[in-house]
Amino acid sequence: MQFHDYYLKFVDRDASRAALLAAGLTVEYTDDEGEMKRAPAQGVNLSSIGVISTGGEYAEDGTIITPPTEIPGWHVNLRLSSPLGDEQLATLGAAVIDPAPVSPYRVWA
């Protein structure tokens, strides 16, 4: 099976959740206790990375010598069984990182 991978960057977690729902990549449902939950839609795999940090220096015991630098935004990796459609691409807009990162922070196994 061929997979289609996308790397997304949103302003924050709430923006990612709203956009993924609007694009039909996540669905909402009510669990047995009556609570609203959210899950990936069929054929969708999500890896919500969140904030990415780079650099930093650490002592052997793990003590921070120089703190890492945060890369602004909320990062999400998306793996689909079929490519994003035009409407989904339009809904996600500038959140789709194109071209994809050369060395992503997290990759699919």
C-alpha positions in Angstrom: 0.0 0.0 0.0 1.2 3.5 -0.8 1.0 6.2 1.8 0.8 9.9 1.4 2.7 11.9 4.0 2.1 15.6 4.9 3.8 17.8 7.4 1.6 20.5 8.9 2.4 23.6 11.0 -0.3 25.6 12.7 -0.3 28.6 15.0 -1.3 26.5 18.0 -3.0 23.3 19.1 -6.5 24.7 18.9 -5.9 25.9 15.3 -4.7 22.4 14.4 -7.7 20.7 15.9 -10.2 23.1 14.2 -8.5 22.7 10.7 -8.2 18.9 10.9 -11.9 18.7 11.8 -13.0 21.2 9.1 -10.9 19.2 6.5 -12.6 16.0 7.5 -9.4 14.4 8.7 -10.8 14.0 12.2 -14.3 13.2 13.4 -16.2 13.9 16.6 -18.3 11.3 18.4 -19.9 10.9 21.8 -18.5 8.2 24.0 -20.4 5.9 26.3 -20.3 8.4 29.1 -21.8 11.2 26.9 -18.5 13.0 26.5 -17.5 14.5 23.1 -14.3 12.9 21.7 -12.3 13.3 18.6 -10.5 10.6 16.5 -8.7 10.4 13.1 -11.1 9.7 10.2 -10.9 6.4 8.4 -7.6 6.1 6.5 -6.0 8.9 8.5 -3.0 8.6 10.8 -2.0 11.6 12.9 1.1 12.2 14.9 0.7 15.4 16.9 4.2 16.6 17.7 3.3 20.0 19.1 6.1 22.4 19.7 9.5 21.5 18.3 12.7 22.6 20.0 16.2 22.6 18.5 19.7 22.9 19.9 20.5 23.3 23.5 23.5 22.0 25.5 23.2 19.5 28.3 25.6 18.3 31.0 26.2 14.6 31.4 23.7 14.5 34.2 21.0 16.1 32.0 21.3 19.6 33.5 20.6 22.3 30.9 23.6 24.4 30.1 22.1 26.3 27.2 18.3 25.9 26.7 17.0 24.7 23.4 15.2 27.2 21.0 11.5 26.6 20.3 10.4 26.7 16.7 7.1 28.6 16.7 3.9 26.7 15.8 2.1 23.4 16.5 3.4 20.6 14.3 1.4 17.6 13.1 2.5 14.7 10.8 -0.3 13.3 8.6 -0.3 9.9 6.8 -3.1 9.1 4.5 -4.1 6.1 2.4 -5.0 8.5 -0.4 -3.8 12.0 -1.3 -5.4 15.1 0.2 -8.2 16.4 -2.0 -8.4 20.0 -3.4 -11.0 21.0 -0.7 -8.9 19.6 2.1 -5.8 21.3 0.7 -7.8 24.6 0.6 -9.0 24.1 4.1 -5.5 23.4 5.5 -4.0 26.2 3.4 -0.6 27.4 4.5 -0.5 24.8 7.3 0.8 22.3 4.7 4.6 22.6 4.7 5.7 22.5 1.0 8.3 21.4 0.2 8.3 18.7 3.0 11.2 19.0 5.5 14.4 17.3 4.4 14.9 15.8 7.9 11.6 15.8 9.7 11.5 15.9 13.5 9.5 12.7 13.6 9.0 10.1 10.9 6.7 7.1 10.4 8.2 3.7 11.1 
